Every structure is written in C-alpha cells, then in structure tokens.
Amino acid sequence: MALHRTGKTTQTAGTGSAGRVLRAVLLGSSLLGASLASFSGLAPKAAVAQNMFAPIATVNDAVITSYELNQRIALMSVLGAGGADVGKVALDQLIDDRLRTQAALRAGITLGPDEVQTGMAEFAARGSLDTEGFLRLLASRGVAAETFRDFISAGVAWRNLSRARFISQAQVSETEIDRALGQSAVNTSLQASLSEIFLPARDDAERAQSEALAARIAANATIASFAAAAREYSVAPSRERSGRMDSVALNQLPPALAGQIAGLAPGEVTSVLATPNALGIFQLRALTEINGAPQAPSEIEYAAYYIDNSDPARAQKRIAQVTAQADSCDDLYGIAKGEPAQVLQIDSLPFGDIPDDVKLQLAQLDPGEASSALTRADGQTRVFLMLCGRSFATQSAVSRDDIRAQLQNQKLANLADSYLAQLKADAAITYK
C-alpha cells in the first residue's frame, strides 16, 4: 500500500476528499463533540465474529453488535484513523455514542430527518463533497449509509443537549473577550520562556488523580518547586530539563494557552490543558518583547510517523534511528517504505485545525526538526513528529462576536466532556 499525505495534500489515489474529511474528524469537530485525533496509528485490524450481529457489549441494556463494531472500524479507516488498538477505540466510540444518544432522549431531545440530513451535509462539505458523494465514497469502502447516519445523529443530538444543558454555564464575559483580543494584538512581539509538566490521564481515574496533583503543584508554586515537581512527576521528556521548554513565540501556541500566558506574571501557572493521554500545566518564567517576531502561521505542514510503543526500549531505539536518518519530511517516505500506509501521515492544515498537543510541540520546532514527546492509543504508540514548514497569510481583524463564539464553544466542549465522563462512570456497561 502506498504511503500518503492526508489533509489537502493527500496523494493516495481516490482518497483526496476522504483526507479533507479526515481533517475535520481528527481535529475535533464541534458538530460531533468528540475527537479522533488520538486514534491515528498503525494499520487497523478488522474485528471478526462468526455471527456479525452477535452482541459484543451492552450500555444500559442497549446492545452493540459485532456488525456495528466492524462498520465503525471501516468508517475510521476511510477517515484515515487507525492505530494498534483500533478495535478497542472503535468500541469505546460506540459506547460513548450510546451514552450520548441515551442522555439526549432522557432530556427530551429528538432529531428530525432534516436536522440529520443537514448534519450529514455539513460533515461531507468539510471534504468538499455533497452528501451523496460522501456516501458513495463510504460505500466503496464497505461502510453502510446507516452507519454514517448513526454517527452523525449521535453527534448532533449531543451538541443540542450540550447547548441546552450548559449554555448558562458557558457565558463569556467582556473581560475574557478583552483579554483574548489583547493577546491577539500583542502576541506577535512576545516570546515566552516556559516550563511544563504533563501528568498521565489515560482513563477517568488517572485523570482525576492527575487533576488533583496539578492543583497541588500549581498552588503557591515557585520556579524551584515547579522544577522539582517536573523532575518527579512529569511524563514529558522535558522532565530531564526540570520541565524547561525552548523559548517560543506566543502566537505559535494554542490560542487558549497563549491567552492565559499573556496574562501571567513570572512564576504563575496556567490552568490545565487537556490532551488525549495527559494533562499539562505551564509555568511562565519570563515574557519578553522581541523585534521582528514571526506572525502567526495560517497553515502548518507536519509529518507524524507512528511507532509501536509496546516495548518502550525498542521504540526509543527506533526513534533514534529515524532521527539519524531523517533531515526532512520527505525522508520519512523512504524510512516508512513497506509499512502500512497509516504509519506515516503528512498533513498541511490550517493552524486552528491542529490538535493543541501537536501545536505545542510544533511551536518549538524549526522545519526539519522533530519531537518524540507525544503518544497515542493510551501510550501504546509513540509519535515521531516533524515540522515540514509553515505558511503565513495577511492577518484579518477578529470581531468580538467571533472571539465570544470561540470561547463559548471551548467552555461548552469542556463541560460536555466532563458530563460524558460522569455518564460513563454511572453506566452499566457489560462486555460479551
């Protein structure tokens, strides 16, 4: 199977539109209220069962069948998502969809045919396709139209429920808008010296423990105490440097993080930044104004080469080999030759579409430089991440309404994620 680029530069024959749709799904569509960003990895393995309609799990007495699992795996494959644990990830997604749908029904939220059709059309349009064109693409890969319809329905119902349930808690103050606008106006000339601590959050219990530890570290933190905590607790490679990151321009960071940092005094710590497998907190050591700082990129091209991490020592050896052999993103094609296509993804994506944890690593890189700090699939896959290049465009004015909508959507997403975790903890889930 040929190696390929996803995003707008997809090169595999017949998959260009699928790659563009992938961009919306992998990077967290607000329509669906969920991200598949953490599922990229090795080639998918189809689930096999003698009876394809045999139940494999129940969620509060709602059955999930082997057929549904195979269909979700196939859909994920079309969208470019895979991973060594693709079967587990697909089942987790189906369980979450059941919980979302059940919660919406309990709240009296139902969807009409027009609303589902609109959701399907919006999703397909992200890949420059109409609904029928996208359904034909899915059918060519063995994915039934009903599978796509159920996928969209669960996401739309969850979006409607989240807004109805949490909109009053997600109001955005004028002060928050002022802070965000101020950060946008000045960050092109600000350079931040930061320290980071990443704590594991691979499941709900571990996430809760890490949230409590992050709060203790941040309380009355000093430069010295934060450095000591990084050495003791952080799971990021920077723990060897007491958590110290390379100096970075503020406008290269995720906007939510940059906005916080712009308002900190040296020694203060940000609130938690959630990533697929970990929680991050950041301490500002210094914020300096520099001349000729780069503008925020409009688009970034980067490569992700996925390495099996079931044997960490072996994975680290492979990372060292790849680091020695790859001076540019194109070198990775030769390195990954003969491996499944999903092992290497090279994307050229709008800055706002890139996952926050990826953005954070790319911010510290020059073209041709790489990071191996990220993991996927609950730590079973290491990501060799290389910056290919950045593109820049003339900055347009951002309205207060745009900023308000962005901040409100961030708040709604966080509240909805917490509610889903609560639903999952309270649910009766059994596996056959």
C-alpha positions as CSV (number, residue, x, y, z in Angstrom):
1,M,0.0,0.0,0.0
2,A,1.4,3.4,-1.0
3,L,2.3,5.9,1.7
4,H,0.2,9.0,1.6
5,R,-0.3,12.6,2.7
6,T,-3.6,13.4,4.5
7,G,-5.2,16.8,4.6
8,K,-5.2,18.9,1.5
9,T,-2.1,17.2,0.1
10,T,-3.4,13.6,0.1
11,Q,-1.7,11.6,-2.6
12,T,-3.2,8.1,-2.4
13,A,-5.4,7.6,-5.5
14,G,-9.1,8.2,-4.8
15,T,-8.7,9.4,-1.2
16,G,-8.2,13.1,-1.6
17,S,-11.7,14.0,-0.4
18,A,-11.5,11.5,2.4
19,G,-8.3,13.1,3.6
20,R,-10.0,16.5,3.7
21,V,-12.9,15.0,5.7
22,L,-10.3,13.4,8.0
23,R,-9.0,16.8,8.9
24,A,-12.4,17.7,10.4
25,V,-12.8,14.5,12.4
26,L,-9.3,14.0,13.7
27,L,-9.1,17.6,14.9
28,G,-12.2,17.8,16.9
29,S,-15.4,18.8,15.1
30,S,-17.7,20.8,17.3
31,L,-20.6,19.1,15.4
32,L,-19.7,15.7,16.8
33,G,-18.4,16.8,20.2
34,A,-15.6,14.3,20.0
35,S,-12.1,13.9,18.5
36,L,-10.5,11.0,16.8
37,A,-7.1,12.8,17.0
38,S,-5.8,10.2,19.4
39,F,-6.6,7.3,17.2
40,S,-4.1,7.7,14.4
41,G,-1.5,4.9,14.4
42,L,-0.8,1.6,12.9
43,A,-3.0,-0.3,10.3
44,P,-6.5,-1.3,11.5
45,K,-7.3,-4.9,12.2
46,A,-10.9,-5.8,11.4
47,A,-13.0,-7.4,14.2
48,V,-14.1,-10.9,13.3
49,A,-17.1,-12.8,14.6
50,Q,-18.9,-15.8,13.3
51,N,-22.2,-14.0,13.7
52,M,-21.8,-10.4,12.6
53,F,-24.9,-9.4,14.6
54,A,-23.9,-11.1,17.8
55,P,-23.8,-8.7,20.8
56,I,-20.4,-7.7,22.0
57,A,-21.4,-5.1,24.6
58,T,-24.4,-3.5,26.3
59,V,-24.7,0.0,27.5
60,N,-27.6,0.4,30.0
61,D,-29.2,-2.6,28.2
62,A,-28.6,-1.1,24.7
63,V,-26.8,-3.7,22.6
64,I,-23.7,-3.0,20.4
65,T,-23.2,-5.7,17.8
66,S,-20.2,-7.1,16.1
67,Y,-21.5,-5.7,12.8
68,E,-21.6,-2.2,14.3
69,L,-18.0,-2.6,15.5
70,N,-16.8,-3.7,12.1
71,Q,-18.6,-0.8,10.5
72,R,-17.1,1.8,12.9
73,I,-13.6,0.4,12.2
74,A,-14.3,0.7,8.5
75,L,-15.5,4.3,8.9
76,M,-12.4,5.2,10.9
77,S,-10.3,3.6,8.2
78,V,-11.9,5.8,5.5
79,L,-11.3,8.9,7.6
80,G,-7.6,7.9,8.0
81,A,-7.8,6.9,11.6
82,G,-6.4,3.6,12.8
83,G,-3.9,2.5,15.5
84,A,-2.8,-0.7,17.1
85,D,-5.9,-0.6,19.3
86,V,-8.3,0.3,16.6
87,G,-10.9,-2.3,17.8
88,K,-10.8,-1.0,21.3
89,V,-11.0,2.6,20.2
90,A,-13.9,1.9,17.9
91,L,-15.8,0.1,20.7
92,D,-15.2,3.0,23.1
93,Q,-16.6,5.4,20.5
94,L,-19.7,3.3,20.0
95,I,-20.2,3.1,23.8
96,D,-19.8,6.9,24.0
97,D,-22.4,7.3,21.2
98,R,-24.9,5.2,23.0
99,L,-24.4,7.3,26.2
100,R,-24.8,10.5,24.2
101,T,-28.0,9.3,22.5
102,Q,-29.5,8.0,25.7
103,A,-28.8,11.2,27.6
104,A,-30.4,13.2,24.7
105,L,-33.5,11.1,24.8
106,R,-33.8,11.4,28.6
107,A,-33.7,15.2,28.1
108,G,-36.5,15.0,25.5
109,I,-34.2,15.9,22.6
110,T,-35.1,14.2,19.3
111,L,-33.9,14.9,15.8
112,G,-36.0,15.3,12.7
113,P,-34.9,13.9,9.3
114,D,-34.0,17.4,8.1
115,E,-31.7,18.0,11.0
116,V,-29.8,14.8,10.4
117,Q,-29.6,15.4,6.7
118,T,-28.1,18.9,7.4
119,G,-25.6,17.4,9.8
120,M,-24.5,14.8,7.1
121,A,-24.2,17.6,4.5
122,E,-22.1,19.8,6.8
123,F,-19.8,16.9,7.6
124,A,-19.4,15.9,3.9
125,A,-18.8,19.5,2.9
126,R,-15.7,19.6,5.1
127,G,-14.2,17.3,2.4
128,S,-15.6,19.3,-0.5
129,L,-18.3,16.7,-1.2
130,D,-22.0,16.6,-1.1
131,T,-23.8,14.0,1.0
132,E,-24.4,11.6,-1.9
133,G,-20.8,11.9,-3.0
134,F,-19.6,11.1,0.5
135,L,-22.0,8.2,0.8
136,R,-20.6,6.8,-2.5
137,L,-17.1,7.1,-1.1
138,L,-18.2,5.2,2.1
139,A,-20.0,2.5,0.1
140,S,-16.9,1.9,-2.0
141,R,-15.1,1.1,1.3
142,G,-17.9,-1.2,2.7
143,V,-19.4,1.4,5.0
144,A,-23.2,1.5,5.1
145,A,-25.1,4.8,4.8
146,E,-26.9,3.9,8.1
147,T,-23.5,3.7,9.9
148,F,-22.7,7.3,8.8
149,R,-26.2,8.4,9.7
150,D,-26.0,7.0,13.2
151,F,-22.5,8.6,13.6
152,I,-23.9,12.0,12.7
153,S,-27.1,11.6,14.7
154,A,-25.3,10.9,17.9
155,G,-23.1,13.9,17.4
156,V,-25.9,16.3,16.6
157,A,-28.0,15.1,19.5
158,W,-25.1,15.6,21.8
159,R,-24.4,19.0,20.5
160,N,-28.0,20.0,21.1
161,L,-28.1,18.5,24.6
162,S,-24.8,20.2,25.5
163,R,-26.1,23.6,24.5
164,A,-29.4,23.1,26.2
165,R,-27.8,21.9,29.4
166,F,-24.7,24.0,29.7
167,I,-25.2,27.3,27.8
168,S,-25.9,29.2,31.0
169,Q,-22.6,28.0,32.4
170,A,-20.7,28.9,29.3
171,Q,-21.3,32.6,29.2
172,V,-18.3,34.7,28.2
173,S,-17.6,37.9,30.0
174,E,-16.4,41.1,28.3
175,T,-13.2,40.9,30.3
176,E,-12.5,37.5,28.8
177,I,-13.0,38.9,25.3
178,D,-10.8,41.9,26.1
179,R,-8.1,39.5,27.3
180,A,-8.3,37.4,24.2
181,L,-8.3,40.4,21.9
182,G,-5.4,41.9,23.7
183,Q,-3.4,38.7,23.4
184,S,-4.2,38.7,19.6
185,A,-3.0,42.2,19.3
186,V,0.3,41.9,21.1
187,N,1.5,38.4,20.9
188,T,3.3,38.8,17.6
189,S,6.1,40.5,19.5
190,L,6.1,38.4,22.7
191,Q,8.4,35.5,23.4
192,A,7.7,33.2,26.3
193,S,10.1,31.1,28.4
194,L,8.0,28.3,29.9
195,S,8.3,25.2,31.9
196,E,5.9,22.3,31.5
197,I,4.6,19.4,33.5
198,F,2.5,16.7,31.8
199,L,0.7,14.2,34.0
200,P,-0.9,10.9,32.8
201,A,-4.7,10.8,32.0
202,R,-5.3,7.6,30.2
203,D,-8.6,6.9,31.9
204,D,-11.1,8.6,34.2
205,A,-9.5,7.5,37.5
206,E,-6.0,8.5,36.4
207,R,-7.3,11.8,35.0
208,A,-8.9,12.6,38.4
209,Q,-5.7,11.8,40.3
210,S,-3.7,14.0,37.9
211,E,-6.1,16.9,38.2
212,A,-5.7,16.8,41.9
213,L,-1.9,16.6,41.7
214,A,-1.8,19.5,39.1
215,A,-3.8,21.7,41.5
216,R,-1.4,20.9,44.4
217,I,1.6,21.7,42.2
218,A,0.1,25.0,41.0
219,A,-0.9,26.2,44.4
220,N,1.8,28.7,45.6
221,A,4.3,27.3,43.0
222,T,7.7,28.8,42.8
223,I,10.2,28.4,40.0
224,A,12.2,25.9,42.1
225,S,9.2,23.9,43.3
226,F,7.7,23.6,39.8
227,A,11.1,22.4,38.5
228,A,11.3,19.8,41.3
229,A,7.7,18.6,40.5
230,A,8.6,18.3,36.8
231,R,11.5,16.1,37.7
232,E,9.4,13.9,40.0
233,Y,6.0,13.7,38.3
234,S,6.1,14.8,34.6
235,V,5.8,12.1,31.9
236,A,7.1,14.5,29.2
237,P,10.8,14.2,28.0
238,S,11.4,17.7,29.3
239,R,11.4,16.3,32.9
240,E,15.1,15.7,32.3
241,R,15.4,19.5,32.0
242,S,13.3,20.2,35.0
243,G,10.4,20.9,32.7
244,R,12.1,23.7,30.8
245,M,10.8,24.2,27.2
246,D,12.6,26.0,24.4
247,S,11.6,29.7,24.2
248,V,8.6,30.1,21.9
249,A,6.7,33.0,20.3
250,L,3.3,33.3,21.9
251,N,1.4,33.3,18.6
252,Q,2.8,29.8,17.8
253,L,1.0,28.3,20.8
254,P,-2.6,27.1,21.0
255,P,-4.7,30.3,21.4
256,A,-6.3,29.2,24.7
257,L,-2.9,28.6,26.2
258,A,-1.4,31.8,24.7
259,G,-4.2,33.9,26.1
260,Q,-3.6,32.5,29.6
261,I,0.2,33.0,29.4
262,A,-0.2,36.6,28.2
263,G,-1.9,37.4,31.5
264,L,0.5,35.7,33.8
265,A,3.2,37.1,36.0
266,P,6.6,35.3,36.1
267,G,6.2,32.2,38.3
268,E,2.5,31.9,37.9
269,V,1.0,28.7,36.4
270,T,-1.7,28.1,33.8
271,S,-4.9,26.1,34.3
272,V,-4.9,22.6,32.9
273,L,-4.5,21.9,29.2
274,A,-6.1,18.5,28.3
275,T,-4.6,16.3,25.7
276,P,-5.6,12.8,24.6
277,N,-3.5,10.9,27.1
278,A,-2.3,13.6,29.6
279,L,-2.9,16.9,31.4
280,G,-0.5,19.7,31.0
281,I,0.2,22.8,33.2
282,F,2.7,25.5,32.3
283,Q,4.7,28.0,34.3
284,L,5.8,31.3,32.9
285,R,9.5,32.0,33.7
286,A,9.8,35.2,31.6
287,L,7.9,37.1,28.9
288,T,10.0,39.3,26.7
289,E,9.2,41.6,23.8
290,I,11.3,41.0,20.7
291,N,11.9,42.8,17.4
292,G,10.8,41.1,14.2
293,A,8.8,38.3,15.8
294,P,7.2,36.0,13.3
295,Q,3.5,36.4,12.6
296,A,1.1,33.6,13.5
297,P,1.1,30.8,10.8
298,S,-2.0,30.4,8.7
299,E,-1.1,26.8,7.8
300,I,1.4,24.2,9.0
301,E,2.7,21.2,7.2
302,Y,3.9,18.4,9.5
303,A,4.7,14.7,9.5
304,A,3.6,12.1,12.1
305,Y,5.4,8.7,12.0
306,Y,3.8,6.2,14.3
307,I,6.0,3.8,16.2
308,D,4.7,0.8,18.2
309,N,5.5,1.5,21.9
310,S,4.5,-1.9,23.4
311,D,8.3,-2.3,24.0
312,P,9.4,1.2,25.1
313,A,13.1,0.4,24.8
314,R,12.7,-0.9,21.3
315,A,10.6,2.2,20.4
316,Q,13.3,4.5,21.7
317,K,15.9,2.7,19.6
318,R,13.6,3.1,16.5
319,I,13.2,6.8,17.3
320,A,17.0,7.2,17.5
321,Q,17.3,5.5,14.1
322,V,14.6,7.7,12.5
323,T,16.2,10.9,14.0
324,A,19.5,10.0,12.5
325,Q,18.1,9.2,9.0
326,A,15.5,12.0,8.6
327,D,16.6,15.5,7.8
328,S,13.3,16.5,6.1
329,C,9.7,15.2,6.0
330,D,10.3,13.7,2.6
331,D,13.0,11.5,4.1
332,L,10.2,9.8,6.1
333,Y,8.7,8.2,2.9
334,G,11.8,6.1,2.5
335,I,12.0,5.3,6.2
336,A,8.4,4.0,6.2
337,K,8.6,2.2,2.9
338,G,6.9,-1.2,3.1
339,E,5.0,-0.4,6.2
340,P,1.2,0.1,6.3
341,A,0.0,3.5,5.0
342,Q,-1.4,4.6,8.3
343,V,2.1,4.5,9.9
344,L,3.0,7.8,8.1
345,Q,0.8,10.8,7.8
346,I,1.9,14.2,6.3
347,D,-0.7,16.9,6.8
348,S,-0.9,20.5,5.7
349,L,-3.6,22.0,7.9
350,P,-4.9,25.4,9.0
351,F,-3.3,26.5,12.2
352,G,-6.7,26.4,14.0
353,D,-7.4,22.8,13.0
354,I,-4.2,21.2,14.5
355,P,-4.7,19.5,17.9
356,D,-3.4,21.5,20.8
357,D,-0.8,18.9,21.9
358,V,0.6,18.8,18.4
359,K,0.6,22.6,18.2
360,L,2.6,22.8,21.4
361,Q,5.3,20.5,20.0
362,L,5.4,22.2,16.6
363,A,5.8,25.6,18.2
364,Q,9.2,24.6,19.5
365,L,10.5,23.2,16.1
366,D,12.1,24.7,13.0
367,P,11.5,23.0,9.7
368,G,13.3,19.6,9.6
369,E,13.3,19.3,13.4
370,A,11.4,16.7,15.2
371,S,9.8,15.8,18.6
372,S,9.0,12.3,20.0
373,A,7.2,13.5,23.1
374,L,3.6,12.6,22.1
375,T,1.9,9.2,22.4
376,R,-1.4,7.9,21.2
377,A,-3.6,4.8,21.9
378,D,-3.1,5.1,25.7
379,G,0.6,5.2,25.3
380,Q,0.9,2.2,23.0
381,T,2.1,4.3,20.1
382,R,4.9,6.9,20.0
383,V,4.6,9.8,17.6
384,F,7.7,11.0,15.8
385,L,6.5,14.5,14.9
386,M,8.5,16.6,12.3
387,L,7.8,20.1,11.2
388,C,7.8,20.4,7.4
389,G,7.0,24.1,7.1
390,R,4.8,27.0,8.0
391,S,2.7,29.2,5.7
392,F,1.7,32.8,6.5
393,A,-1.2,35.0,5.3
394,T,-2.2,38.5,6.0
395,Q,-4.0,38.7,9.3
396,S,-7.6,39.9,9.2
397,A,-9.4,41.6,12.0
398,V,-11.2,39.4,14.5
399,S,-14.5,40.6,15.8
400,R,-15.7,40.4,19.4
401,D,-18.5,38.1,18.3
402,D,-16.0,35.7,16.7
403,I,-14.0,35.7,19.9
404,R,-17.1,35.2,22.1
405,A,-18.2,32.2,19.9
406,Q,-14.8,30.6,20.1
407,L,-14.5,31.0,23.9
408,Q,-18.1,29.8,24.4
409,N,-17.5,26.7,22.3
410,Q,-14.4,25.9,24.3
411,K,-16.4,26.1,27.5
412,L,-19.2,24.0,26.2
413,A,-16.8,21.3,25.0
414,N,-15.1,21.1,28.4
415,L,-18.5,20.9,30.2
416,A,-19.8,18.3,27.8
417,D,-16.6,16.2,28.1
418,S,-17.0,16.2,31.9
419,Y,-20.7,15.2,31.6
420,L,-19.8,12.3,29.3
421,A,-17.2,11.1,31.7
422,Q,-19.8,11.2,34.5
423,L,-22.4,9.3,32.3
424,K,-19.8,6.6,31.6
425,A,-18.9,6.2,35.3
426,D,-22.5,5.8,36.2
427,A,-23.5,3.5,33.3
428,A,-24.0,-0.3,33.4
429,I,-21.6,-1.4,30.7
430,T,-21.0,-5.1,30.1
431,Y,-18.8,-6.9,27.5
432,K,-19.8,-10.2,25.9
